[in-house]
Amino acid sequence: MADPDLSSPLIHHQSSDQPEVVISIDDDESGLNLPAVDDPRVSRGFEFDHRNPYGFLSESEPPVLGPTTVDPFRNNTPGVCGLYEAIKIVICLPIALIRLVLFAASLAVGYLATKLALAGWKDKENPMPLWRCRIMWITRICTRCILFSFGYQWIRRKGKPARREIAPIVVSNHVSYIEPIFYFYELSPTIVASESHDSLPFVGTIIRAMQVIYVNRFSQTSRKNAVHEIKRKASCDRFPRLLLFPEGTTTNGKVLISFQLGAFIPGYPIQPVVVRYPHVHFDQSWGNISLLMLMFRMFTQFHNFMEVEYLPVIYPSEKQKQNAVRLSQKTSHAIATSLNVVQTSHSYADLMLLNRATELKLENPSNYMVEMARVESLFHVSSLEATRFLDTFVSMIPDSSGRVRLHDFLRGLKLKPCPLSKRIFEFIDVEKVGSITFKQFLFASGHVLTQPLFKQTCELAFSHCDADGDGYITIQELGDALKNTIPNLNKDEIQGMYHLLDDDQDQRISQNDLLSCLRRNPLLIAIFAPELAPT
């Protein structure tokens, strides 16, 4: 059977030669009327705007994408399952104690050697002097002992690392905390790491000795500085080769998630490396399992298997040197092919959403991942913005399957049932099943937010509401402005909407308040559109 096309929409628009059913909603909320297709009263020019509550911004609709069915961050054995594993842990407990002593001793010796290598070294913009690098060999040997203590008595290798002058940059998939330890022992590279790693006890000191390039993934300035440092160090053979994990976080190794572009912007030759952890009873990936539990499980295994494969060096063409995306795609394809897995559009931002859903104690947190690399590409919605959208969606109280129905949706956005609010919901409900997912909510919100006329429309909405022109919207002005689009609003409903729009909660709505609120709740822009008022 042919593989399904995951990028094609689930619901296809009818071709122009097929009859088209037009749904109109009476202003008196009496129900739905279905006029005949050939009814002359139905204006085809107005037909789309009547159905699409955001037709004043654009006639386009948000893309229809299928649900996210894979969780790339799930550890498949987070707990001890089965009699075999329980017996093995009991048998290995004495061994685990010996391994723990070896781990602690190796870490202590490596830390002291690293402190000695770093003592008095202030010129960290230049490569580490040779005599200091020789001291770091003690730390490298200690890291091999640490791997031994974790049950990696032997590690299978395939291929060889290219010389530094041939491939100054190495990229690898990222499954566990074991790979950085292995690569430090094997290659002693310079790595790119989060700024938060510098404060880790023991580990932070060792990372500094690797002449780490720190980056704050939420700061554009920090990311630009990191790319500059990657270029500078990759271009100088006196620096160690650079190691990057372009996925930006650990996965379970079942798929390859989207690549960050930092390793590919310089346009240098790259050697991809593939790491595998063959297993039957114990998944060694660092996913939904605590670090201490993962370490304990590693200590109580007879042996943990690890395979490292060095792939052929990728030499970028002239076009790929100028286009980091193409070089990234070529590299990710090589790694995915070697792993025999597919690449998804998940990113670190999906892990943020997963962690936030877990923190909020939602059932099935994986339902709230949306493949954020695609979202960022389509709508330029950042990970922090997506997290705020998730908080809004959660306020609508989704069910166990992560879906929200009409009445909960309206309550969350302080809307009352009316023709317009129903059309807003139907705009999101692309599957037409009477409930929406977070992915659909995010796509619809992002689609509206990125329309070229969105900001201008927000400003016009404020001007329309601020009847007396004093720079603020009063409750009375808000009620007058909404009476055409949302009829029969009572005092409490107007108060609820006013409280939502008052972003700084100072009891008055300024233009900044309105713009800020509509950026967080872009779907609400429809209630301010005079074009949608009933006639």
C-alpha positions as CSV (number, residue, x, y, z in Angstrom):
1,M,0.0,0.0,0.0
2,A,1.3,3.4,-0.9
3,D,2.4,5.7,2.0
4,P,-0.1,8.4,2.8
5,D,0.9,12.0,2.0
6,L,1.3,13.6,5.4
7,S,1.5,17.1,4.0
8,S,-1.8,17.0,2.0
9,P,-4.9,18.5,3.6
10,L,-7.4,16.1,5.2
11,I,-10.4,18.0,3.7
12,H,-10.1,19.1,0.1
13,H,-12.0,22.0,-1.3
14,Q,-14.5,21.2,-3.9
15,S,-13.6,22.0,-7.4
16,S,-15.4,24.9,-9.1
17,D,-17.6,22.7,-11.3
18,Q,-19.2,21.0,-8.3
19,P,-22.3,22.3,-6.4
20,E,-21.5,24.3,-3.3
21,V,-23.5,24.3,-0.1
22,V,-23.8,27.7,1.5
23,I,-24.6,27.8,5.3
24,S,-26.0,31.1,6.6
25,I,-26.8,31.9,10.2
26,D,-29.8,33.9,11.0
27,D,-29.2,37.0,13.2
28,D,-31.9,36.0,15.6
29,E,-30.0,32.8,16.5
30,S,-32.9,30.6,15.5
31,G,-30.8,28.0,13.8
32,L,-29.2,27.2,10.5
33,N,-30.9,27.6,7.1
34,L,-29.6,25.9,4.0
35,P,-30.6,27.8,0.9
36,A,-30.6,26.0,-2.4
37,V,-27.4,26.3,-4.4
38,D,-29.2,28.0,-7.2
39,D,-31.1,30.4,-4.9
40,P,-30.7,33.8,-6.6
41,R,-30.6,35.5,-3.2
42,V,-27.2,33.9,-2.4
43,S,-24.5,36.2,-3.5
44,R,-21.3,34.3,-4.4
45,G,-19.3,37.4,-4.0
46,F,-20.4,37.7,-0.3
47,E,-20.7,34.0,0.3
48,F,-17.0,33.5,1.5
49,D,-17.0,36.6,3.8
50,H,-20.2,35.4,5.4
51,R,-18.7,32.1,6.3
52,N,-15.2,33.3,7.1
53,P,-15.3,35.8,10.1
54,Y,-11.8,37.0,9.1
55,G,-12.6,37.7,5.5
56,F,-11.9,41.4,6.1
57,L,-8.2,40.4,6.7
58,S,-7.8,37.7,4.1
59,E,-9.9,35.3,2.1
60,S,-7.4,32.5,2.9
61,E,-8.0,30.0,5.6
62,P,-5.5,28.3,8.0
63,P,-3.9,25.1,6.5
64,V,-5.5,21.8,7.3
65,L,-3.0,19.4,8.8
66,G,-3.4,16.0,10.4
67,P,-2.9,15.5,14.2
68,T,0.6,14.9,15.6
69,T,0.7,11.1,16.2
70,V,4.3,10.7,17.3
71,D,6.0,11.7,20.6
72,P,9.7,12.0,19.9
73,F,10.5,12.7,23.6
74,R,8.9,9.7,25.2
75,N,11.1,7.2,26.9
76,N,9.4,3.8,26.3
77,T,10.6,2.2,29.6
78,P,10.3,5.0,32.2
79,G,9.6,2.5,35.0
80,V,10.7,-1.0,35.9
81,C,8.4,-3.4,34.0
82,G,8.5,-7.1,34.1
83,L,9.9,-9.8,36.4
84,Y,13.1,-10.0,34.4
85,E,14.0,-6.4,34.9
86,A,13.1,-6.6,38.6
87,I,15.3,-9.6,39.2
88,K,18.2,-8.1,37.2
89,I,18.1,-4.9,39.3
90,V,18.2,-6.9,42.5
91,I,21.2,-9.0,41.2
92,C,23.0,-5.8,40.0
93,L,22.6,-3.8,43.2
94,P,26.0,-4.8,44.6
95,I,27.5,-4.0,41.1
96,A,25.7,-0.7,41.1
97,L,27.4,0.3,44.4
98,I,30.8,-0.4,42.9
99,R,29.9,1.5,39.8
100,L,28.7,4.4,41.9
101,V,32.1,4.6,43.7
102,L,33.9,4.4,40.3
103,F,31.7,7.2,39.0
104,A,32.3,9.5,41.9
105,A,36.0,8.9,42.0
106,S,36.3,9.5,38.2
107,L,34.3,12.6,38.4
108,A,36.4,13.9,41.3
109,V,39.7,13.2,39.7
110,G,38.5,14.7,36.4
111,Y,37.3,17.8,38.1
112,L,40.6,18.3,39.9
113,A,42.6,17.8,36.7
114,T,40.3,20.3,34.9
115,K,40.7,22.9,37.7
116,L,44.5,22.5,37.3
117,A,44.4,22.9,33.6
118,L,42.3,26.1,33.9
119,A,44.3,27.6,36.8
120,G,45.6,31.0,35.8
121,W,44.3,30.8,32.2
122,K,42.7,34.1,31.3
123,D,43.1,34.4,27.5
124,K,40.1,32.3,26.7
125,E,39.5,33.9,23.3
126,N,42.5,32.0,21.9
127,P,43.1,28.2,21.8
128,M,44.1,26.5,25.0
129,P,47.9,26.1,25.3
130,L,49.3,22.6,24.5
131,W,50.5,21.9,28.1
132,R,47.0,22.6,29.4
133,C,45.5,20.3,26.8
134,R,47.8,17.5,28.0
135,I,46.5,17.9,31.5
136,M,43.0,17.5,30.1
137,W,43.9,14.0,28.9
138,I,43.5,13.0,32.6
139,T,39.9,14.3,32.4
140,R,39.3,12.5,29.1
141,I,40.5,9.2,30.7
142,C,38.2,9.8,33.6
143,T,35.2,10.3,31.3
144,R,35.9,6.8,29.8
145,C,35.8,5.4,33.3
146,I,32.5,7.2,33.8
147,L,31.1,5.5,30.7
148,F,32.4,2.2,32.1
149,S,30.6,2.9,35.4
150,F,27.3,3.5,33.5
151,G,27.6,0.0,31.9
152,Y,29.3,0.9,28.6
153,Q,32.2,-1.5,28.9
154,W,32.7,-1.5,25.2
155,I,31.3,0.8,22.5
156,R,30.9,-0.4,18.9
157,R,32.3,2.1,16.4
158,K,31.8,2.2,12.6
159,G,33.9,4.5,10.4
160,K,36.4,7.0,11.6
161,P,36.4,10.6,12.5
162,A,37.7,12.8,9.7
163,R,40.7,15.0,10.4
164,R,40.0,18.4,11.9
165,E,41.3,20.2,8.8
166,I,38.9,18.3,6.6
167,A,35.7,18.5,8.6
168,P,36.0,21.2,11.3
169,I,32.3,20.7,12.4
170,V,30.7,17.5,13.6
171,V,27.0,17.1,14.1
172,S,25.2,14.3,15.8
173,N,21.7,13.1,16.8
174,H,21.1,13.5,20.5
175,V,19.4,10.8,22.6
176,S,21.0,10.9,26.0
177,Y,23.4,12.7,28.3
178,I,25.9,9.9,27.4
179,E,26.8,11.3,23.9
180,P,28.5,14.5,25.2
181,I,30.6,12.3,27.6
182,F,31.6,10.0,24.8
183,Y,32.5,12.8,22.4
184,F,34.6,14.5,25.0
185,Y,36.6,11.3,25.5
186,E,36.7,10.5,21.8
187,L,37.2,13.9,20.1
188,S,37.7,16.6,22.9
189,P,35.7,19.1,20.8
190,T,34.4,22.6,21.5
191,I,30.7,22.4,22.0
192,V,27.8,24.8,21.8
193,A,25.7,24.6,25.0
194,S,23.0,26.5,26.9
195,E,24.2,29.2,29.2
196,S,22.5,27.3,32.1
197,H,25.1,24.5,31.8
198,D,27.8,26.8,33.1
199,S,26.3,26.7,36.6
200,L,26.2,22.9,36.8
201,P,28.4,21.5,39.6
202,F,31.6,19.7,38.3
203,V,30.2,19.5,34.8
204,G,30.2,23.3,34.3
205,T,33.9,23.5,35.0
206,I,34.7,20.7,32.5
207,I,32.5,22.4,29.9
208,R,34.5,25.6,30.3
209,A,37.7,23.7,29.6
210,M,36.2,22.6,26.3
211,Q,36.1,26.3,25.3
212,V,32.4,26.1,25.1
213,I,30.3,28.5,23.0
214,Y,27.4,29.5,25.2
215,V,24.0,30.4,23.7
216,N,20.7,31.6,25.0
217,R,18.2,30.0,22.7
218,F,15.6,32.7,23.5
219,S,17.9,35.6,22.6
220,Q,18.4,36.6,19.0
221,T,21.5,38.5,19.9
222,S,23.0,35.5,21.7
223,R,22.2,33.2,18.8
224,K,24.0,35.6,16.4
225,N,27.0,35.8,18.6
226,A,27.1,32.0,18.8
227,V,27.1,31.7,15.0
228,H,29.9,34.3,14.8
229,E,32.0,32.2,17.3
230,I,31.2,29.0,15.4
231,K,32.6,30.6,12.2
232,R,35.6,32.0,14.0
233,K,36.6,28.8,15.7
234,A,35.8,26.5,12.8
235,S,38.1,28.7,10.5
236,C,41.1,28.3,12.8
237,D,42.8,24.8,12.9
238,R,44.4,25.6,16.3
239,F,40.9,25.3,17.9
240,P,39.4,21.9,18.5
241,R,36.8,20.8,16.1
242,L,33.2,21.9,16.9
243,L,30.5,19.5,18.0
244,L,26.8,20.5,17.7
245,F,23.6,18.7,18.3
246,P,21.4,20.5,15.8
247,E,18.2,19.0,17.2
248,G,18.7,21.2,20.2
249,T,17.5,18.6,22.8
250,T,17.4,14.9,23.4
251,T,14.8,12.6,21.7
252,N,14.1,8.9,22.0
253,G,15.9,8.2,18.7
254,K,12.8,6.9,17.0
255,V,12.6,9.9,14.8
256,L,14.9,12.9,13.9
257,I,13.4,16.2,14.8
258,S,14.0,19.5,13.0
259,F,17.6,20.9,12.9
260,Q,18.7,24.3,14.1
261,L,20.9,26.1,11.5
262,G,23.8,27.3,13.7
263,A,26.1,24.5,12.5
264,F,25.3,25.1,8.8
265,I,25.5,28.9,8.5
266,P,29.3,28.9,8.3
267,G,29.2,26.7,5.2
268,Y,32.1,24.5,6.2
269,P,32.4,20.7,5.5
270,I,30.5,18.7,8.1
271,Q,30.8,15.2,9.3
272,P,27.5,13.7,10.5
273,V,27.7,11.1,13.3
274,V,25.0,8.7,14.2
275,V,24.5,7.3,17.7
276,R,22.3,4.3,18.5
277,Y,21.3,2.5,21.7
278,P,20.1,-1.0,20.8
279,H,18.0,-2.3,23.6
280,V,15.2,-4.7,24.5
281,H,14.2,-4.0,28.1
282,F,15.7,-0.6,28.9
283,D,15.3,2.5,26.8
284,Q,18.4,4.7,27.5
285,S,16.9,7.9,26.0
286,W,16.6,10.9,28.3
287,G,12.9,11.7,27.8
288,N,10.0,11.6,30.3
289,I,12.3,10.1,33.0
290,S,14.3,11.9,35.7
291,L,18.1,12.0,35.5
292,L,18.5,10.1,38.8
293,M,16.1,7.3,37.6
294,L,18.0,7.1,34.3
295,M,21.3,6.9,36.1
296,F,20.0,4.2,38.5
297,R,18.7,2.1,35.6
298,M,22.0,2.4,33.8
299,F,23.9,1.4,37.0
300,T,21.7,-1.7,37.4
301,Q,22.2,-3.2,33.9
302,F,24.7,-5.9,33.1
303,H,25.7,-4.0,30.0
304,N,24.4,-1.0,28.0
305,F,24.8,-1.1,24.3
306,M,26.0,1.9,22.3
307,E,26.9,2.2,18.6
308,V,28.6,5.2,17.0
309,E,28.8,5.5,13.2
310,Y,30.9,8.2,11.5
311,L,29.3,9.0,8.2
312,P,31.1,10.4,5.2
313,V,31.9,14.1,5.3
314,I,29.4,16.4,3.6
315,Y,31.1,19.0,1.4
316,P,28.7,21.8,0.7
317,S,28.2,23.1,-2.8
318,E,28.5,26.8,-3.6
319,K,24.7,27.1,-3.4
320,Q,24.6,25.2,-0.1
321,K,27.4,27.5,1.3
322,Q,25.0,30.4,0.7
323,N,21.9,28.5,1.9
324,A,22.2,26.9,5.4
325,V,18.7,25.4,5.0
326,R,19.8,23.2,2.1
327,L,23.0,22.1,3.8
328,S,20.9,21.3,6.9
329,Q,18.5,19.3,4.8
330,K,21.3,17.3,3.2
331,T,22.9,16.5,6.5
332,S,19.6,15.6,8.3
333,H,18.7,13.3,5.3
334,A,22.1,11.5,5.7
335,I,21.5,11.0,9.5
336,A,17.9,10.0,9.1
337,T,18.7,7.5,6.3
338,S,21.5,5.9,8.4
339,L,19.1,5.7,11.4
340,N,16.3,4.4,9.2
341,V,13.9,6.9,10.7
342,V,11.8,9.8,9.4
343,Q,12.4,13.5,10.2
344,T,9.5,15.4,11.8
345,S,9.0,19.1,12.3
346,H,9.2,18.9,16.1
347,S,11.6,21.2,17.9
348,Y,12.7,22.2,21.4
349,A,9.6,24.4,21.5
350,D,7.4,21.2,21.4
351,L,9.3,20.0,24.4
352,M,8.4,23.3,26.1
353,L,4.8,22.7,25.3
354,L,5.0,19.1,26.5
355,N,6.5,20.2,29.8
356,R,4.0,22.9,30.2
357,A,1.1,20.5,29.6
358,T,2.7,18.1,32.2
359,E,3.1,21.0,34.6
360,L,-0.6,21.8,34.2
361,K,-1.4,18.1,34.9
362,L,-3.2,17.7,31.6
363,E,-4.2,14.2,30.5
364,N,-2.1,12.9,27.6
365,P,0.4,15.8,27.5
366,S,1.7,14.7,24.1
367,N,-1.6,15.8,22.6
368,Y,-0.4,19.4,22.9
369,M,2.7,19.1,20.7
370,V,2.2,20.8,17.3
371,E,5.5,20.3,15.4
372,M,6.6,23.9,16.2
373,A,9.3,24.1,13.5
374,R,6.5,24.2,10.9
375,V,4.4,26.6,13.0
376,E,7.4,29.0,13.3
377,S,8.0,28.7,9.5
378,L,4.3,29.4,8.6
379,F,3.3,31.9,11.2
380,H,6.5,33.2,12.9
381,V,5.0,32.2,16.3
382,S,7.8,31.9,18.9
383,S,8.0,29.1,21.5
384,L,7.1,31.6,24.3
385,E,4.0,32.8,22.3
386,A,3.0,29.2,21.7
387,T,3.2,28.5,25.4
388,R,0.9,31.5,26.1
389,F,-1.6,30.2,23.5
390,L,-1.5,26.9,25.3
391,D,-2.4,28.6,28.6
392,T,-5.3,30.2,26.9
393,F,-6.4,26.9,25.4
394,V,-6.1,25.2,28.8
395,S,-8.4,27.8,30.3
396,M,-11.1,26.4,28.0
397,I,-10.8,23.0,30.0
398,P,-10.0,20.5,27.2
399,D,-11.3,16.9,27.7
400,S,-9.0,13.8,28.1
401,S,-8.4,13.7,24.3
402,G,-7.3,17.4,24.3
403,R,-10.4,18.7,22.6
404,V,-12.5,21.7,23.4
405,R,-16.2,22.1,22.5
406,L,-18.1,25.3,21.5
407,H,-19.4,26.3,24.9
408,D,-16.1,25.9,26.6
409,F,-14.4,27.8,23.8
410,L,-16.8,30.7,24.2
411,R,-16.3,30.8,28.0
412,G,-12.6,30.9,27.6
413,L,-12.7,33.9,25.3
414,K,-15.5,35.6,27.2
415,L,-17.8,35.3,24.2
416,K,-21.6,34.6,24.2
417,P,-23.3,32.3,21.8
418,C,-24.2,34.2,18.6
419,P,-23.8,33.8,14.9
420,L,-20.4,35.5,14.9
421,S,-18.9,33.5,17.7
422,K,-20.2,30.3,16.1
423,R,-18.5,31.3,12.9
424,I,-15.2,31.9,14.8
425,F,-15.4,28.4,16.2
426,E,-16.3,26.9,12.8
427,F,-13.3,28.7,11.3
428,I,-11.0,26.8,13.8
429,D,-12.9,23.5,13.5
430,V,-11.5,22.5,10.1
431,E,-12.5,18.9,10.7
432,K,-16.2,20.0,11.2
433,V,-16.6,17.6,14.2
434,G,-17.8,20.1,16.8
435,S,-14.6,20.3,18.8
436,I,-11.1,21.7,18.3
437,T,-7.6,20.7,19.2
438,F,-4.8,22.9,20.5
439,K,-3.0,22.5,17.2
440,Q,-6.1,23.8,15.3
441,F,-6.5,26.6,17.8
442,L,-2.8,27.6,17.4
443,F,-2.9,27.4,13.6
444,A,-6.0,29.5,13.4
445,S,-4.6,32.1,15.8
446,G,-1.2,32.2,14.0
447,H,-3.0,32.5,10.7
448,V,-4.9,35.5,11.8
449,L,-2.0,37.1,13.7
450,T,0.3,37.0,10.6
451,Q,-2.1,38.6,8.2
452,P,-0.6,41.9,6.8
453,L,-3.6,43.9,7.8
454,F,-3.8,42.6,11.4
455,K,-2.0,45.4,13.2
456,Q,-3.7,48.1,11.2
457,T,-7.1,46.5,11.9
458,C,-6.3,46.5,15.6
459,E,-5.5,50.2,15.5
460,L,-8.7,50.9,13.6
461,A,-10.6,48.8,16.2
462,F,-9.3,51.0,19.0
463,S,-10.2,54.2,17.1
464,H,-13.7,52.8,16.5
465,C,-14.2,52.0,20.2
466,D,-12.7,55.2,21.5
467,A,-15.7,57.3,20.6
468,D,-14.7,60.4,22.6
469,G,-11.1,60.3,21.4
470,D,-9.5,60.5,24.9
471,G,-7.1,57.7,24.3
472,Y,-9.0,55.1,26.4
473,I,-11.9,52.8,26.0
474,T,-14.6,52.9,28.8
475,I,-17.0,50.1,29.6
476,Q,-19.8,52.1,28.0
477,E,-17.8,52.6,24.8
478,L,-16.9,49.0,24.6
479,G,-20.5,47.9,25.0
480,D,-21.6,50.4,22.3
481,A,-18.9,49.1,19.9
482,L,-19.8,45.5,20.3
483,K,-23.6,45.7,20.2
484,N,-23.7,45.2,16.4
485,T,-21.3,42.2,16.2
486,I,-22.4,40.6,19.5
487,P,-26.0,41.6,20.2
488,N,-27.8,41.6,23.5
489,L,-24.7,41.7,25.7
490,N,-25.6,42.1,29.4
491,K,-23.6,44.2,31.9
492,D,-21.7,41.2,33.3
493,E,-20.7,40.0,29.8
494,I,-19.4,43.4,28.9
495,Q,-17.5,43.6,32.2
496,G,-15.9,40.2,31.5
497,M,-14.8,41.2,28.0
498,Y,-13.5,44.6,29.4
499,H,-11.5,42.8,32.1
500,L,-9.9,40.5,29.4
501,L,-9.0,43.4,27.1
502,D,-7.5,45.5,30.0
503,D,-4.1,44.0,29.7
504,D,-2.4,45.8,32.6
505,Q,-5.6,45.7,34.8
506,D,-5.6,49.4,35.5
507,Q,-9.4,49.7,35.0
508,R,-9.0,51.4,31.6
509,I,-8.1,50.1,28.1
510,S,-5.4,52.0,26.3
511,Q,-4.3,51.3,22.7
512,N,-1.4,49.3,24.0
513,D,-3.7,47.2,26.2
514,L,-5.9,46.4,23.2
515,L,-3.0,45.6,20.9
516,S,-1.3,43.4,23.5
517,C,-4.5,41.5,24.3
518,L,-5.3,40.9,20.6
519,R,-1.8,39.6,20.0
520,R,-2.4,37.1,22.7
521,N,-6.0,36.5,21.5
522,P,-5.9,37.3,17.8
523,L,-9.2,35.5,17.1
524,L,-11.0,38.3,19.0
525,I,-10.3,40.8,16.3
526,A,-13.4,39.6,14.5
527,I,-15.7,41.1,17.1
528,F,-14.4,44.6,16.3
529,A,-14.9,44.3,12.5
530,P,-17.8,46.6,11.5
531,E,-17.9,44.9,8.2
532,L,-19.4,41.8,9.9
533,A,-22.2,43.7,11.5
534,P,-25.7,42.4,10.5
535,T,-27.6,44.5,8.0
